[in-house]
Amino acid sequence: MKKKLALVLAAVLMFAAFAGCSGSGSGSSASPSPSASAPAESQPAQAGELNVAVFYYNYSDVYISSVRNNMDEMLTALGVNYDNFDGAGNQSQQTDQINTALANGANLLIVNIVETSSPDAAQNAVNAAKDAGIPIIFFNREVSDDVVNSYDKCAFVGTDAPEAGHMQGKLIGEYLLANYEAVDLNGDGVISYVMFKGQEGNAEAEARTQFGVEDADTVLTGAGKPALAYYAGDVATKYQVDQNGSWSAAAAVAYMDTILAEYSEANGNMVELVIANNDDMALGAISSLQTAGYNLGDGSSKTIPVFGVDAIDSAKQAIDEGKMTGTIMQDAAGMAETITTLVGNIKDGAALMDNTGDLNVDEGVAKIRVPYGVYTAE
């Protein structure tokens, strides 16, 4: 009886050790279901092999899914063992996953941190890696310079957060100048807008929210036009935030449906411009607009200009079909490739930041910036 009980306990402990791991690879691509609760079986790394644990803040994020797909292919081609973990937007869950991966022999951590409003979660991950004597690479979601500089085997791969906002704002301003009368549906000489913000406290969301409007205003006022006007002028906070921090289409649909119930051409106060911090929210806004008869891409319906960030495939298709106006490209493949370069350094026994001389590296801190681009129908 004691022997049977010991076997049961061993099985339970083994299952618990892997709970939260949502995919694995041993030189082969992992494509786990976001809802999976247990990993596919993986082979343990041999002595001297690289055993990589990759932690994503949320599989449901469309852009992050694109990074993950590219990363799976590249890590497979590199020939390293890897396991993917879905944080599902929960920092406590991700922290537990990191600790479990370390206990199971991970010797390189790649972390898309969940919590960005304070440095504590990222610093805790660095401390865990430092205690284990292994490298850690953060990506996509900005962590502070102090966190990166606290450990000589830590790096960050991401973007220059303000760049997307600046590029989007310039794109919006120039589009409005070229199409002002068509966009100004009520003819009052002012363009009213709604802003969909992904998450409070996130560096990318804060910068995009600020500069997407400020830089558009700079272009407009420089040409003698009025600055943009928030559609609900009596509110202090001039944006709608996804309360779940998911940057989701669903949040944008819910907000836009509510807005369009009150703000319309019939009432003379229609929202004339949509600015979104990412493409998923932009597409959600378009879905709501289409229900109201706009942005159908058929050449006969009116189109409210909608701008996003990421250049995911569905957004590019919507732009090509005339349903969306433009987006700022965040290079998922480029981000995965840059991370894989660092992984390759560790695999080859080199320093983490070797072979980065041709990349855009911040001065004084191991942060690599992947450049943005612009995608429009032109």
Secondary structure as the mmCIF struct_conf table of DSSP 4:
data_model
#
loop_
_struct_conf.conf_type_id
_struct_conf.id
_struct_conf.beg_label_comp_id
_struct_conf.beg_label_asym_id
_struct_conf.beg_label_seq_id
_struct_conf.end_label_comp_id
_struct_conf.end_label_asym_id
_struct_conf.end_label_seq_id
HELX_RH_AL_P HELX_RH_AL_P1 LYS A 2 PHE A 18
TURN_TY1_P TURN_TY1_P1 ALA A 19 GLY A 20
STRN STRN1 CYS A 21 SER A 26
BEND BEND1 GLY A 27 SER A 28
TURN_TY1_P TURN_TY1_P2 PRO A 34 SER A 35
BEND BEND2 SER A 37 ALA A 38
HELX_LH_PP_P HELX_LH_PP_P1 PRO A 39 GLU A 41
HELX_LH_PP_P HELX_LH_PP_P2 GLN A 43 GLN A 46
TURN_TY1_P TURN_TY1_P3 ALA A 47 GLY A 48
STRN STRN2 ASN A 51 TYR A 56
BEND BEND3 TYR A 57 TYR A 57
TURN_TY1_P TURN_TY1_P4 TYR A 59 SER A 60
HELX_RH_AL_P HELX_RH_AL_P2 VAL A 62 LEU A 78
TURN_TY1_P TURN_TY1_P5 GLY A 79 GLY A 79
STRN STRN3 ASN A 81 ASP A 86
TURN_TY1_P TURN_TY1_P6 ALA A 88 GLY A 89
HELX_RH_AL_P HELX_RH_AL_P3 GLN A 91 ALA A 103
TURN_TY1_P TURN_TY1_P7 ASN A 104 GLY A 105
STRN STRN4 LEU A 108 VAL A 111
BEND BEND4 VAL A 114 VAL A 114
BEND BEND5 SER A 117 PRO A 119
HELX_RH_AL_P HELX_RH_AL_P4 ASP A 120 ALA A 132
TURN_TY1_P TURN_TY1_P8 GLY A 133 GLY A 133
STRN STRN5 ILE A 136 PHE A 139
BEND BEND6 ASN A 140 ARG A 141
HELX_RH_AL_P HELX_RH_AL_P5 ASP A 145 ASN A 149
TURN_TY1_P TURN_TY1_P9 SER A 150 SER A 150
TURN_TY1_P TURN_TY1_P10 ASP A 152 LYS A 153
STRN STRN6 CYS A 154 GLY A 158
HELX_RH_AL_P HELX_RH_AL_P6 ALA A 161 ALA A 178
TURN_TY1_P TURN_TY1_P11 ASN A 179 ASN A 179
HELX_RH_AL_P HELX_RH_AL_P7 TYR A 180 VAL A 183
TURN_TY1_P TURN_TY1_P12 LEU A 185 ASN A 186
BEND BEND7 ASP A 188 GLY A 189
STRN STRN7 SER A 192 LYS A 197
TURN_TY1_P TURN_TY1_P13 GLU A 200 GLY A 201
HELX_RH_AL_P HELX_RH_AL_P8 ALA A 203 GLY A 222
TURN_TY1_P TURN_TY1_P14 ALA A 223 GLY A 224
HELX_LH_PP_P HELX_LH_PP_P3 LYS A 225 LEU A 228
STRN STRN8 ALA A 229 TYR A 230
BEND BEND8 TYR A 231 ALA A 232
TURN_TY1_P TURN_TY1_P15 GLY A 233 ASP A 234
BEND BEND9 ALA A 236 THR A 237
BEND BEND10 TYR A 239 TYR A 239
STRN STRN9 GLN A 240 VAL A 241
TURN_TY1_P TURN_TY1_P16 GLN A 243 ASN A 244
BEND BEND11 GLY A 245 SER A 246
HELX_RH_AL_P HELX_RH_AL_P9 ALA A 249 GLU A 262
TURN_TY1_P TURN_TY1_P17 GLU A 265 GLY A 268
STRN STRN10 LEU A 273 ALA A 276
BEND BEND12 ASN A 277 ASN A 278
HELX_RH_AL_P HELX_RH_AL_P10 ASP A 279 THR A 291
TURN_TY1_P TURN_TY1_P18 ALA A 292 GLY A 293
BEND BEND13 GLY A 297 SER A 301
STRN STRN11 VAL A 306 ASP A 310
HELX_RH_AL_P HELX_RH_AL_P11 ASP A 313 ASP A 320
TURN_TY1_P TURN_TY1_P19 GLU A 321 GLY A 322
BEND BEND14 LYS A 323 LYS A 323
STRN STRN12 GLY A 326 GLN A 330
HELX_RH_AL_P HELX_RH_AL_P12 ALA A 332 LYS A 347
TURN_TY1_P TURN_TY1_P20 ASP A 348 GLY A 349
TURN_TY1_P TURN_TY1_P21 LEU A 352 ASN A 355
TURN_TY1_P TURN_TY1_P22 GLY A 357 ASP A 358
BEND BEND15 LEU A 359 LEU A 359
STRN STRN13 ASN A 360 VAL A 361
TURN_TY1_P TURN_TY1_P23 GLU A 363 GLY A 364
BEND BEND16 VAL A 365 VAL A 365
STRN STRN14 LYS A 367 ARG A 369
HELX_LH_PP_P HELX_LH_PP_P4 VAL A 370 PRO A 371
STRN STRN15 TYR A 372 THR A 376
#
